[in-house]
Amino acid sequence: MVSSDQILNALRKVIHPEKGIDIVTLGIVAKVESDENGISLVLEPEKSNDPFISSIKSSAARAIKDALGPDAVIAAIEVKPRVAVDKKQERKDVLFPGIKNIIAVSSGKGGVGKTTIAVNLAIALARKKYRVGLLDADVFGPSVPKMLDAEKFRPEIVSENGTDYIVPLVKHGVKILSTGFFVDPSEAVIWRGPMASSFLKQLMSQGEWGSLDYLLIDLPPGTSDIHLTLVQEVAVTGAIVVSTPQDVALADAIKGISMFRSEKINVPVLGLVENMSWFTPAELPENRYFIFGRDGGKKLAEKMGVTLLGQIPIVQSICESGDNGVPTALEESPAGRAFMELADEVVRSVEIRNREQRPTVKVKMDKN
């Protein structure tokens, strides 16, 4: 029997003629089923009178047969109007009405390369033609500006209908806001918990993000008020936890996974990324030296019942690119390809999460 992933991968080849984006990314594919009777689809166009829906149906059928073979049986392709959402209510309940998926990138401890993963994942997704934003919420040590050679960038403030909006930096196809854009990197900034949370709320609510497929939020390491602020302010689609193979890092990763899975927060964990999985010398690209232990992240993922999204090696180019402001995901290299493969796994994990689980809601904490 054909899997849903196979069908969705085939349907990504179907591009909406007007929008220039595939129908899976646009959310037009509302339901996919495959049984003994064949393949069934439910399409929900954004507009009930979409003039392209007939051609999209034909293209969908053709794409499935091209991908799965001429013997693939298409039982039905049904078109249903999308349920209208009152815009006033939508803006009231959802901080980012134009953003499809909000992903928290977290780590149980510092020093595991969480920001490196967040930056390169964002760029890899953008290279795959997704609309991507990156919010550097690590208010205690924002390193995104340095990694993108943007330490001198200062955002423009624009006013619209009486409200001020912060215009993000756009670099390598990614919209970026960071607390580091508002402070001098040579000065120490001391944030009290409420100050840090308040500033993060401002970046989230006043950032001119527009329409995005993915907004990645790079959280501070560990667990803090920032994490609680995030889940109370926005409905987080899922969390990615970054670790290294070392036992001490894995122990903290367990805490991070458990935090998101706790009854009060209840944010789906999309998976685990094992960073610094092995060392590969530039002159010996086929060699692997497991200097921090072998497959610790893989074993933890199996133990915790989460997906291992990727294993990222240590190579000199990753370290150098972070310092030089040219992220590795831009390179056609083994490390660059590792981040592109990570992006594929994240997209797949988000699609499965959205298909099989209810939408996340904002967390309501007791004030007592």
N, C-alpha and C positions, 0 to 999 in steps of 0.2 A: 504493500500500500504506500502511496506517495505521502511524504511528510509535509506538514504545513510550511516548514522552512524552505523546502524545495519549491513549493508553489509561490511563496513570497519572493524568493530569489528570482524566479521567472518573471513575476509581475513588476519587478524593479526595472525591467527593460521597457515598460510601457510609460511613456512620457506624456504628460498632459500638454496638448498642443498650445494652450494659451499661457500656462504658467512655466513651462519648461522644466518641470520637476516630476519625478516618477510618482505614480499613484499610490505607492506604499508610503513614501515619505509624506505625501499630502494627506494621508489618513483616509483616502477614498476607499481603500480595501477594508471594509468593516468586519468581514467574517470569511473564514476559509475553512472548508471541510473536505475530507476525502474518505470515502467508504466504498463498499462493494459496488455501489451504483455509479461511482465516478466522483469527479471534482465539482464542488459547488462553491460559488462566490456570492457575497453580498457587497454591492458597491453603494457607497453613500457620497454622492457629489456634494461639494460645498453649497452649490446653488441648485435648487430643484429643477430649474430650467436650463441647466448646463447644456449648451448646444453641441458639446463634444462627446457627450456620454455614449452615443451610439458607436462612434468610432473607437472610443475607449473599450467598450465591450468587445468589439471585433478584435482589437489589438491584444486584449487580455487573453482571449481564446487562442489567438495565433501564437502569442508568447509562450503559453503553457505547452502547446504542441511542439513548438520549436525546441523548448528546453527538455521536455519529457518524452518526446517522440510522438509520431502521428497516431499511435494507438491509444494515447491518453484520452480518456472519456470525460467530457465536460457535461455533467448532468444538468447544471443550471447556472446562469449568471443573472442574479436578481438586482434590480436597482431600487433603492429605498431613499426617500428624501431624508436629509439629515434633520434631526430634531432641533428646532430653533431654540437658541439660548438668549434670554433677555440680557442685553449688553450691560445694563446698569447693574444687574445682579451678578453678572460674570466679573465685572471689575471690583465689585464689593467683596466677593468671595475669593478671588484669585489675584494675587499681587501681579503676576505676569500673564495676562490673558493671551499674549502673542507667543508664548514660549511653550513648546510641546513637552519637553522633558527637562527636568531639573535634576542634576546628578551631583551629589556630594562626593568629593574626593577626600578621603580621610586616612589617618594613620594613628596607630596606638601610641607611637613615640616619635620623637624627632630623629633626623639623620638617616631616614630610610629612602629619601629621594621622592617624597610625595609630590612636591611641586614640579620636579622634573617630569614625573608621570603626567600630572595635570596639564602642563604646558604642551608637551609633545602629543598627548592624546587629543587635545583641542585642535592642534595644527593638523594632525593626521585625519581627523574627522572633516576638517575644512578642505583638505586635499581631496577627500572623497565627495566633495560638492555638497556637504551638509552646511546649513547655516548654524554657526557656532558662536557662543559667547563664553568668556572666562572671567569669573569674578574671584579676585584674590582676596579671600576673607581671612587670611592669616595676618590679622592686625598686629600681632606681636613680633612678626619677622617677615614682612612681605618681600619675597625674593623674585616675584614674577617680573617686575620692571628690569632688574639686572639681566635675567635670562633672555629678555627680549630687546636688550639694548635700548631701554626706554626710561631710564632713570630721570631724565630731564623733562619728560613729558608732563604737561599740566593740562587737565581736561578743560574744555570750554563749557561754560554754563549757558544754556539757552532757555528762554521763557516761552511757554505756550499755555494759553488760556489761564494766565495768572499763576502757573506752576513752573518752578525752575527744574530743568532736567540737566543731568550730567552727560556729556557726549563722550562715549568710550573711545579709546584708541583702537584703530583697526590695523592689525598687522598680520600678515600671512593669512588673510581671510578670516581672522578671528576678532570679534569685538571684545575689548579688554578693559576692565576697571580694577584698580588696586588701591588699597590704602597707601601704598608707597608712592602714588602719584601726588599725594597731598602733603607729604612730609619730606624734609631734607634727609637723604640717606646717611649723611655724616653725623646727624644728631640723634641722640637716644630719645625715644618717645615713650613715656610711661602712661599706659592705659589702665584706668580702673575698669572693672568689669562692666558697669553700666555705660561708661563712655564708649568702650569698644563695641558693645552691642548696639548702642544708639547710632554710631557711625556706620556700622554694617547695615542697619535698617535703611539709612539714608542712601547708601550705594545701591541697595536692592530696589528700593521704591522709586528713586529718582534717576536711576540709570536709564538712558535712552536706548533700550535694548532692541526695540522693534520686534520683528518676527524671527524666532529662532527654532531650529530643530532640537538643539541641545544647549543648555547653559550649564557649564561645569563650575562648581564652587569649590575652590581650594581652601579647605578648612585648616585651622591650626592643629598641630599634633595633639594627641591625647583627647581628653574630654573636658569641655569648658562651657562657660555661659554662651559662647559663640555658637556652639552646636545647638543648644536649646533655643537660642534666638532664631536660628535658621528654620528649625522644624516648626516653630510657632508662627513664623511670618509667611512661609511658603509651603506648598504641598510638594515635598521632595519625591521625585519619581523613584529614586533608588540611590544606594550608596556603594561606592567602590572603596575597599580597604587596601592600603598599600603596606607591604612588609618586606623584610629581607629574610633569607633562610635561617638566620640565627635564632636560637631558642629564646633569647631575651626579647627579640623583636616579635617573634611569633606569639609569645605570651601576652604582649600588649595588643597584638592584632586580635586576639580572642576577646579582649575587653572591648575593643572597638566594634567588633561584630555583634557582641552581646548587647552593647549600648543601643545600636540601631534596632535590634530585634526585641528590645525590652517592651513590656506591655504599654508603657506610657508613650514611647516614641513610635514604635511599630513602623519603621521605614524599611522596605525590602532591601536586602543586600544583593546587589547585582553580581558581585563576585570579588575575588581577591587577586591582586597583582603582586607577583613576587619580583621584586627589584633586586639587582645585583646578584642574579642567580648563579652566574659563573663569570670568571675573568677570561677574556679572549685577547691575546696580544695582537696588535695590528699586523705584525709580520707573520703571524701564524693563525689566520682567521678560522681554521678548522679545529683548533685546539680549545679545550675547555678545562679550566682549573676551578674547582669548587671550593674557593677559599673561605666561604661562610657556611659551608655545609651544603648538602645536596638534597634537593626536592623537599625542603622544609615547608615551603608554601603549598606545594602540591599535596603533601600529607595533611596539612592543616585544613585545606579546602575540603578534602575528603572527610575529615573528622567532623567539621562543622556543617557539612552538607551545603557548601556554596560552590559556585563555579570558579575554577582557576582561569581567569581571563587571559593571563599571559605571564611569561617569564622573560624578564628584560636583563640582558647581560651587562657586565661592566666592560666598557671599552673606552679607550682614551678619548675618542671623539665625543662621547656623551659629556664627559667632564669639561673638555675644552669648549664645546658648543654652549654649555651653560654659562661659562665665563665670558665667551665672546659675543653672546647675544644672538647666535644663529642656531636654533634648536635642531637636534638630530633628525627629527621627523621630516625635515626638509631634504634630507640627503638620500641618495640612492645607494644605501650601504646596508650591511646586515642589521645594524642597530636601527636604521631608519625603517627597514622592512618590518622589524619586530614591533615598532609602534604602529605601523599601518595594519598589521595583523591584530594588534590589540584593539584598534578602532573597530575592526570587523567584529570581533568578539563582543565588544561593548554594545554595538548596534544590535547584534543578535540577542544578547541578554535583555536589552531594553524591550525589544519586540516581544519576546517570550513573556517578560514581566507584564507588559501592557495587555497582552492577549489573555493571560491566565489569572491575573489578579485584579482586584478592584483598584480604581484610582486612589492614590494616597491623599489623605486630608491633612490640613494643618493641625498641629498638636495643640490641645488645650490643657494647660498646666493649672493645677490648683494653686491659688495664691497663698494658701496657708503653709 
